[in-house]
């Protein structure tokens, strides 16, 4: 039993947190969420900067997919393929949403987002704990993410979606503390996590940043750019980790 104490702790945290959200009051989608600070139209593109700021995200996702295609033996390769594939679709879904912000287009923004979150989550779990986690968890957790968005769409209840989006961030931090010695290039993970947290902060202060920057860039557009940088850092970490693994195989 002592041998598996970390796994038991993680299992209790996961099941306990999922159960706890059932006791939280329903969280409906706030209609004002669609009212972004920067609603300028340019080149006949509405909300232009929130739309076009997704182009670099598509490029980074494509770069990641190309890397995965060229290095099929990379650890957790299917999780990374799904992650970078989801990133490319996130850029399309986000551009579609910001072109015409409403709950229906937001559905297509969030759907690839949760798939990407879950794939990244599984890739890190399989790295930190055991490689077999990818085989066991990848498809079920991606389906869980999809279910959370569908549940929100039909019930107007964000509790399940919020858990899928934010729980992996907390959980992987705990996993990192428990299995820290198994991680490579830890600073990359910290940087990506910090950038994503910062992205969520500036998103909340969308209008404040728009005013502070003399209406040059809004908090939401800045959120896109910070998220893109976080994904790129994850790509760099994957590339370096893969090179170390290949060197070990050559010398083995």
Residue frames as qw, qx, qy, qz and C-alpha x, y, z in Angstrom:
[[0.000, 0.886, 0.464, 0.000, 0.00, 0.00, 0.00],
 [0.322, -0.771, 0.090, 0.543, 2.83, 2.43, 0.86],
 [0.458, -0.053, 0.578, 0.674, 4.28, 1.91, -2.60],
 [0.128, 0.524, 0.631, 0.558, 1.15, 3.36, -4.21],
 [0.168, -0.626, -0.480, 0.591, 0.50, 6.25, -1.82],
 [0.008, -0.339, 0.220, 0.915, 0.99, 8.91, -4.48],
 [0.179, -0.166, -0.766, -0.595, -1.39, 7.22, -6.89],
 [0.227, -0.558, -0.781, 0.166, -4.00, 6.87, -4.12],
 [0.114, -0.548, -0.223, 0.798, -3.73, 10.59, -3.28],
 [0.084, 0.191, -0.458, -0.864, -4.12, 11.57, -6.93],
 [0.202, -0.323, -0.863, -0.331, -7.12, 9.26, -7.38],
 [0.191, -0.617, -0.646, 0.406, -8.85, 10.75, -4.35],
 [0.045, -0.461, 0.020, 0.886, -8.20, 14.31, -5.54],
 [0.126, 0.013, -0.655, -0.745, -9.59, 13.57, -9.01],
 [0.270, -0.442, -0.835, -0.185, -12.73, 11.77, -7.86],
 [0.231, -0.576, -0.535, 0.574, -13.32, 14.15, -4.94],
 [0.009, -0.348, 0.117, 0.930, -13.06, 17.30, -7.07],
 [0.210, -0.136, -0.710, -0.658, -15.39, 15.91, -9.73],
 [0.303, -0.528, -0.790, 0.071, -17.92, 14.97, -7.07],
 [0.205, -0.463, -0.348, 0.789, -17.59, 18.39, -5.39],
 [0.061, 0.045, -0.330, -0.941, -18.73, 20.31, -8.49],
 [0.271, -0.432, -0.794, -0.331, -22.11, 18.61, -8.19],
 [0.339, -0.656, -0.562, 0.374, -22.70, 20.56, -4.98],
 [0.169, -0.256, 0.069, 0.949, -21.84, 23.92, -6.55],
 [0.438, 0.636, 0.381, -0.509, -24.79, 26.00, -7.82],
 [0.666, 0.520, 0.442, 0.301, -25.40, 25.94, -11.56],
 [0.238, -0.545, 0.205, 0.778, -23.11, 28.35, -13.44],
 [0.589, 0.697, 0.409, -0.019, -24.93, 29.76, -16.50],
 [0.552, 0.223, 0.257, 0.761, -23.15, 31.36, -19.44],
 [0.067, -0.678, -0.213, 0.701, -22.99, 35.12, -18.89],
 [0.545, 0.730, 0.382, 0.156, -24.41, 36.84, -22.03],
 [0.007, 0.977, -0.170, -0.125, -22.01, 39.75, -21.50],
 [0.709, -0.333, 0.498, 0.373, -19.10, 37.35, -22.13],
 [0.626, 0.460, 0.479, 0.409, -19.57, 37.99, -25.85],
 [0.117, 0.983, 0.105, 0.097, -19.12, 41.75, -25.47],
 [0.771, -0.100, -0.002, 0.628, -15.40, 42.17, -26.07],
 [0.196, -0.757, -0.043, 0.622, -13.63, 45.47, -25.64],
 [0.057, -0.429, 0.538, 0.723, -12.10, 45.51, -29.11],
 [0.586, 0.475, 0.644, -0.127, -14.92, 45.30, -31.65],
 [0.137, 0.671, -0.312, -0.659, -13.18, 47.16, -34.47],
 [0.815, 0.426, 0.393, 0.022, -13.81, 46.12, -38.07],
 [0.033, -0.717, 0.492, 0.492, -10.96, 46.20, -40.59],
 [0.133, 0.262, -0.836, -0.463, -10.79, 44.77, -44.13],
 [0.690, -0.139, -0.338, -0.625, -14.45, 43.80, -43.64],
 [0.583, -0.080, -0.776, 0.226, -13.42, 41.52, -40.75],
 [0.497, -0.740, -0.076, -0.447, -15.47, 42.13, -37.60],
 [0.731, -0.644, 0.226, -0.009, -13.61, 42.03, -34.28],
 [0.693, 0.640, -0.328, 0.050, -10.53, 41.93, -36.47],
 [0.090, 0.647, -0.692, 0.308, -7.74, 41.64, -33.89],
 [0.652, -0.218, 0.627, -0.366, -9.49, 38.89, -31.93],
 [0.904, 0.372, 0.117, -0.176, -9.97, 37.04, -35.22],
 [0.650, 0.662, -0.347, 0.138, -6.55, 37.43, -36.88],
 [0.228, -0.676, 0.640, -0.285, -4.62, 36.83, -33.64],
 [0.887, -0.084, 0.418, -0.179, -5.55, 33.17, -34.15],
 [0.738, 0.620, -0.262, -0.040, -3.38, 32.88, -37.27],
 [0.132, 0.633, -0.725, 0.238, -0.11, 32.38, -35.33],
 [0.642, -0.220, 0.631, -0.375, -1.85, 29.71, -33.23],
 [0.903, 0.373, 0.089, -0.193, -2.70, 27.77, -36.39],
 [0.514, 0.697, -0.485, 0.118, 0.94, 28.02, -37.50],
 [0.207, -0.525, 0.749, -0.348, 2.30, 26.77, -34.16],
 [0.811, 0.007, 0.472, -0.345, -0.17, 23.88, -34.16],
 [0.833, 0.534, -0.115, -0.088, 0.90, 22.96, -37.70],
 [0.230, 0.692, -0.649, 0.217, 4.58, 23.09, -36.71],
 [0.496, -0.338, 0.708, -0.372, 3.83, 20.71, -33.84],
 [0.891, 0.247, 0.267, -0.272, 1.94, 18.33, -36.12],
 [0.654, 0.660, -0.370, 0.022, 4.81, 18.27, -38.63],
 [0.064, -0.595, 0.744, -0.297, 7.26, 17.50, -35.82],
 [0.703, -0.115, 0.601, -0.364, 5.06, 14.62, -34.60],
 [0.872, 0.454, 0.017, -0.185, 4.87, 13.25, -38.15],
 [0.497, 0.682, -0.512, 0.161, 8.67, 13.31, -38.48],
 [0.047, 0.386, -0.808, 0.442, 9.28, 11.78, -35.03],
 [0.738, -0.249, -0.385, -0.494, 6.70, 8.98, -34.63],
 [0.717, -0.124, -0.626, 0.280, 8.68, 7.29, -31.84],
 [0.028, -0.438, 0.338, -0.833, 8.45, 10.29, -29.51],
 [0.128, -0.226, -0.866, 0.428, 7.11, 9.37, -26.06],
 [0.200, 0.565, 0.562, -0.570, 3.38, 10.02, -25.77],
 [0.130, -0.056, 0.535, 0.833, 3.22, 10.64, -29.50],
 [0.076, -0.535, -0.758, -0.364, -0.56, 10.14, -29.86],
 [0.239, -0.771, -0.434, 0.400, -1.30, 12.60, -27.07],
 [0.214, -0.506, 0.189, 0.814, 0.95, 15.17, -28.71],
 [0.096, 0.189, 0.710, 0.671, -0.58, 14.55, -32.14],
 [0.142, -0.710, -0.680, -0.117, -4.06, 15.13, -30.78],
 [0.295, -0.704, -0.225, 0.606, -2.86, 18.16, -28.80],
 [0.158, -0.348, 0.347, 0.856, -1.29, 19.94, -31.77],
 [0.006, 0.355, 0.774, 0.524, -4.14, 18.86, -34.05],
 [0.187, -0.764, -0.596, 0.161, -6.58, 20.37, -31.55],
 [0.261, -0.564, -0.006, 0.784, -4.50, 23.57, -31.46],
 [0.085, 0.015, 0.568, 0.818, -4.97, 24.03, -35.22],
 [0.179, -0.558, -0.740, -0.330, -8.72, 23.51, -34.84],
 [0.290, -0.673, -0.428, 0.529, -8.81, 25.85, -31.83],
 [0.165, -0.300, 0.210, 0.916, -7.47, 28.62, -34.05],
 [0.122, -0.251, -0.681, -0.677, -10.23, 28.00, -36.59],
 [0.319, -0.618, -0.718, 0.013, -12.95, 27.66, -33.95],
 [0.296, -0.575, -0.275, 0.711, -11.79, 30.79, -32.14],
 [0.059, -0.114, 0.363, 0.923, -11.68, 32.83, -35.36],
 [0.221, -0.416, -0.754, -0.458, -15.20, 31.59, -36.20],
 [0.343, -0.649, -0.607, 0.304, -16.44, 32.54, -32.74],
 [0.242, -0.513, -0.099, 0.817, -14.91, 36.01, -32.73],
 [0.031, 0.149, 0.554, 0.819, -16.26, 36.70, -36.20],
 [0.501, -0.435, -0.342, -0.666, -19.79, 36.29, -34.80],
 [0.069, 0.175, -0.805, 0.563, -19.71, 35.97, -31.00],
 [0.717, -0.249, -0.033, -0.651, -22.66, 33.94, -29.65],
 [0.685, -0.337, 0.596, -0.248, -23.22, 30.71, -27.75],
 [0.930, 0.324, 0.163, -0.064, -23.39, 28.59, -30.91],
 [0.582, 0.695, -0.339, 0.252, -20.03, 29.76, -32.30],
 [0.284, -0.679, 0.580, -0.349, -18.58, 29.58, -28.77],
 [0.931, -0.092, 0.311, -0.166, -19.46, 25.87, -28.79],
 [0.867, 0.449, -0.031, 0.215, -17.10, 25.34, -31.75],
 [0.135, 0.791, -0.447, 0.395, -14.43, 27.39, -30.00],
 [0.536, -0.535, 0.540, -0.368, -14.59, 25.33, -26.82],
 [0.982, 0.073, 0.071, -0.157, -14.91, 21.88, -28.39],
 [0.784, 0.418, -0.315, 0.334, -11.34, 21.58, -29.77],
 [0.069, -0.722, 0.439, -0.530, -10.08, 23.46, -26.72],
 [0.752, -0.419, 0.385, -0.334, -11.14, 20.75, -24.27],
 [0.971, 0.217, -0.035, 0.094, -9.72, 18.04, -26.54],
 [0.472, 0.649, -0.371, 0.466, -6.39, 19.87, -26.51],
 [0.387, -0.644, 0.436, -0.495, -6.49, 20.29, -22.73],
 [0.920, -0.211, 0.258, -0.209, -7.18, 16.60, -22.18],
 [0.881, 0.390, -0.147, 0.223, -4.54, 15.42, -24.68],
 [0.226, 0.692, -0.447, 0.520, -1.89, 17.63, -23.07],
 [0.623, -0.521, 0.372, -0.449, -2.99, 16.44, -19.63],
 [0.992, -0.012, 0.116, -0.047, -2.61, 12.79, -20.65],
 [0.690, 0.564, -0.295, 0.345, 0.79, 13.41, -22.26],
 [0.041, -0.667, 0.505, -0.545, 2.11, 14.84, -19.00],
 [0.807, -0.344, 0.323, -0.356, 0.53, 12.09, -16.87],
 [0.976, 0.200, -0.035, 0.080, 2.12, 9.42, -19.07],
 [0.473, 0.636, -0.393, 0.467, 5.46, 11.20, -18.78],
 [0.242, -0.609, 0.485, -0.578, 5.39, 11.78, -15.03],
 [0.738, -0.259, 0.465, -0.413, 3.70, 8.59, -13.82],
 [0.594, -0.059, 0.784, 0.170, 3.65, 5.80, -16.41],
 [0.093, 0.240, -0.594, -0.762, 3.72, 5.58, -20.21],
 [0.019, -0.310, -0.937, -0.161, 0.73, 3.21, -20.17],
 [0.126, 0.545, 0.474, -0.680, -1.50, 6.07, -19.00],
 [0.231, 0.343, -0.382, -0.826, -1.72, 7.25, -22.61],
 [0.248, -0.076, -0.900, -0.350, -3.26, 3.96, -23.70],
 [0.150, -0.431, -0.838, 0.298, -5.69, 3.90, -20.78],
 [0.044, -0.639, -0.424, 0.640, -6.73, 7.55, -20.48],
 [0.110, -0.161, 0.366, 0.910, -6.33, 9.36, -23.81],
 [0.198, -0.328, -0.698, -0.606, -9.63, 8.46, -25.47],
 [0.332, -0.631, -0.688, 0.131, -11.78, 8.46, -22.28],
 [0.261, -0.559, -0.227, 0.753, -10.51, 11.87, -21.13],
 [0.009, -0.048, 0.429, 0.902, -10.93, 13.40, -24.59],
 [0.271, -0.463, -0.751, -0.385, -14.49, 12.08, -24.61],
 [0.343, -0.616, -0.544, 0.455, -14.99, 13.52, -21.13],
 [0.158, -0.333, 0.065, 0.927, -13.88, 16.91, -22.41],
 [0.147, -0.182, -0.624, -0.746, -16.25, 16.71, -25.36],
 [0.329, -0.552, -0.766, -0.026, -19.08, 15.69, -23.03],
 [0.264, -0.511, -0.377, 0.726, -18.47, 18.76, -20.84],
 [0.043, 0.178, -0.265, -0.947, -18.97, 21.13, -23.78],
 [0.301, -0.301, -0.752, -0.503, -22.05, 19.27, -25.02],
 [0.338, -0.539, -0.703, 0.319, -23.47, 19.33, -21.48],
 [0.116, -0.417, -0.149, 0.889, -22.94, 23.10, -21.28],
 [0.110, -0.010, -0.519, -0.847, -24.51, 23.61, -24.70],
 [0.390, -0.383, -0.735, -0.401, -27.74, 21.81, -23.83],
 [0.486, -0.601, -0.591, 0.228, -28.08, 22.78, -20.14],
 [0.072, 0.828, -0.073, 0.551, -26.40, 26.22, -19.97],
 [0.734, -0.670, 0.107, 0.003, -24.40, 24.92, -17.00],
 [0.438, 0.760, -0.443, 0.185, -20.66, 25.61, -17.02],
 [0.643, -0.624, 0.417, -0.152, -19.69, 23.60, -13.93],
 [0.931, 0.028, 0.325, 0.165, -18.53, 20.50, -15.78],
 [0.618, 0.694, 0.000, 0.369, -16.72, 22.52, -18.46],
 [0.138, -0.890, 0.323, -0.292, -14.99, 24.66, -15.82],
 [0.794, -0.440, 0.419, 0.002, -13.74, 21.50, -14.10],
 [0.877, 0.300, 0.242, 0.287, -12.36, 20.11, -17.36],
 [0.405, 0.823, -0.076, 0.391, -10.61, 23.39, -18.15],
 [0.124, -0.819, 0.381, -0.411, -9.09, 24.25, -14.79],
 [0.875, -0.415, 0.226, -0.103, -8.72, 20.97, -12.89],
 [0.909, 0.245, -0.040, 0.335, -5.90, 19.59, -15.09],
 [0.260, 0.755, -0.277, 0.535, -3.83, 22.72, -14.36],
 [0.518, -0.645, 0.385, -0.409, -4.11, 22.17, -10.62],
 [0.976, -0.120, 0.167, -0.069, -3.77, 18.40, -10.91],
 [0.811, 0.435, -0.157, 0.359, -0.66, 18.42, -13.07],
 [0.002, -0.770, 0.393, -0.502, 0.96, 20.83, -10.59],
 [0.745, -0.461, 0.382, -0.294, 0.35, 18.31, -7.82],
 [0.974, 0.188, 0.060, 0.112, 1.64, 15.49, -10.04],
 [0.492, 0.704, -0.300, 0.416, 4.75, 17.53, -10.74],
 [0.304, -0.703, 0.466, -0.443, 5.43, 17.97, -7.02],
 [0.873, -0.253, 0.364, -0.203, 4.94, 14.25, -6.35],
 [0.901, 0.183, 0.296, 0.259, 6.91, 12.96, -9.36],
 [0.102, 0.952, -0.174, -0.229, 9.28, 15.87, -9.94],
 [0.422, -0.535, 0.656, 0.324, 12.38, 13.74, -10.42],
 [0.622, 0.267, 0.702, 0.223, 10.88, 12.19, -13.56],
 [0.365, 0.891, 0.236, -0.134, 10.55, 15.48, -15.44],
 [0.601, 0.015, 0.256, 0.757, 12.92, 16.91, -18.05],
 [0.131, 0.306, 0.224, 0.916, 13.19, 20.59, -18.92],
 [0.189, -0.596, -0.705, 0.335, 11.05, 21.59, -15.96],
 [0.077, -0.421, -0.066, 0.901, 11.51, 25.32, -16.62],
 [0.140, -0.084, -0.624, -0.764, 9.62, 24.96, -19.91],
 [0.296, -0.512, -0.802, -0.091, 6.60, 23.55, -18.09],
 [0.243, -0.586, -0.423, 0.648, 6.67, 26.32, -15.51],
 [0.035, -0.245, 0.249, 0.937, 6.96, 28.95, -18.24],
 [0.219, -0.248, -0.731, -0.596, 4.05, 27.52, -20.25],
 [0.322, -0.579, -0.732, 0.161, 1.88, 27.21, -17.14],
 [0.213, -0.502, -0.235, 0.805, 2.72, 30.75, -16.03],
 [0.050, 0.079, -0.423, -0.901, 1.92, 32.17, -19.47],
 [0.268, -0.406, -0.784, -0.386, -1.43, 30.39, -19.57],
 [0.304, -0.616, -0.589, 0.425, -2.38, 31.66, -16.11],
 [0.126, -0.388, 0.039, 0.912, -1.35, 35.17, -17.18],
 [0.105, -0.149, -0.655, -0.733, -3.47, 34.75, -20.32],
 [0.292, -0.583, -0.755, -0.070, -6.54, 33.97, -18.21],
 [0.272, -0.572, -0.345, 0.693, -5.84, 37.03, -16.02],
 [0.027, -0.243, 0.264, 0.933, -5.58, 39.48, -18.92],
 [0.153, -0.354, -0.788, -0.480, -8.74, 37.95, -20.40],
 [0.253, -0.661, -0.647, 0.285, -10.65, 38.97, -17.28],
 [0.142, -0.712, -0.081, 0.683, -9.32, 42.53, -17.64],
 [0.521, 0.434, 0.560, 0.476, -10.13, 42.74, -21.35],
 [0.104, 0.917, 0.287, 0.257, -11.52, 46.29, -21.26],
 [0.453, -0.842, 0.114, 0.269, -8.91, 47.57, -18.81],
 [0.615, -0.215, 0.471, 0.595, -6.03, 46.54, -21.09],
 [0.394, 0.625, 0.499, 0.453, -7.80, 48.05, -24.08],
 [0.114, -0.981, -0.132, -0.083, -7.93, 51.38, -22.25],
 [0.592, -0.674, 0.259, 0.357, -4.40, 51.13, -20.86],
 [0.577, -0.061, 0.540, 0.610, -2.88, 50.49, -24.28],
 [0.191, 0.483, -0.103, -0.848, -4.77, 53.41, -25.84],
 [0.779, 0.401, 0.264, -0.402, -7.02, 50.98, -27.70],
 [0.294, 0.596, -0.690, -0.287, -4.17, 49.23, -29.49],
 [0.463, 0.061, -0.883, -0.047, -4.63, 45.77, -27.96],
 [0.690, -0.458, -0.016, -0.561, -7.32, 44.33, -25.73],
 [0.473, -0.440, 0.715, -0.265, -6.91, 41.87, -22.90],
 [0.886, 0.183, 0.380, -0.192, -8.57, 39.16, -24.98],
 [0.693, 0.680, -0.233, 0.054, -6.24, 39.64, -27.96],
 [0.012, -0.698, 0.664, -0.268, -3.31, 39.60, -25.55],
 [0.760, -0.197, 0.553, -0.278, -4.68, 36.37, -24.09],
 [0.896, 0.438, 0.048, -0.054, -4.46, 34.81, -27.57],
 [0.440, 0.750, -0.445, 0.214, -0.84, 35.89, -27.97],
 [0.330, -0.565, 0.675, -0.340, 0.19, 34.62, -24.53],
 [0.879, 0.016, 0.415, -0.236, -1.53, 31.29, -25.17],
 [0.785, 0.596, -0.166, 0.034, 0.29, 30.97, -28.49],
 [0.148, 0.719, -0.613, 0.292, 3.61, 31.55, -26.75],
 [0.630, -0.346, 0.608, -0.337, 2.72, 28.91, -24.13],
 [0.933, 0.271, 0.203, -0.118, 1.98, 26.35, -26.87],
 [0.583, 0.715, -0.354, 0.154, 5.23, 27.20, -28.65],
 [0.192, -0.640, 0.672, -0.320, 7.19, 26.67, -25.43],
 [0.826, -0.089, 0.498, -0.247, 5.55, 23.25, -25.06],
 [0.842, 0.537, -0.055, 0.003, 6.61, 22.48, -28.63],
 [0.260, 0.755, -0.548, 0.248, 10.21, 23.48, -27.84],
 [0.509, -0.448, 0.661, -0.321, 10.19, 21.26, -24.75],
 [0.922, 0.179, 0.298, -0.170, 8.83, 18.32, -26.74],
 [0.684, 0.676, -0.259, 0.092, 11.52, 18.77, -29.38],
 [0.035, 0.689, -0.652, 0.315, 14.34, 18.88, -26.82],
 [0.693, -0.260, 0.586, -0.330, 12.95, 15.97, -24.81],
 [0.919, 0.361, 0.104, -0.121, 12.65, 13.94, -28.00],
 [0.496, 0.718, -0.459, 0.167, 16.28, 14.66, -28.92],
 [0.301, -0.548, 0.704, -0.338, 17.43, 13.42, -25.49],
 [0.852, 0.016, 0.442, -0.279, 15.39, 10.23, -25.91],
 [0.821, 0.558, -0.117, -0.019, 16.88, 9.61, -29.35],
 [0.193, 0.723, -0.615, 0.249, 20.41, 10.09, -28.02],
 [0.570, -0.358, 0.658, -0.338, 19.76, 7.55, -25.26],
 [0.917, 0.252, 0.244, -0.188, 18.49, 5.06, -27.83],
 [0.619, 0.701, -0.346, 0.079, 21.61, 5.53, -29.96],
 [0.047, 0.625, -0.699, 0.345, 23.94, 4.93, -27.01],
 [0.787, -0.249, 0.399, -0.399, 21.95, 2.02, -25.58]]
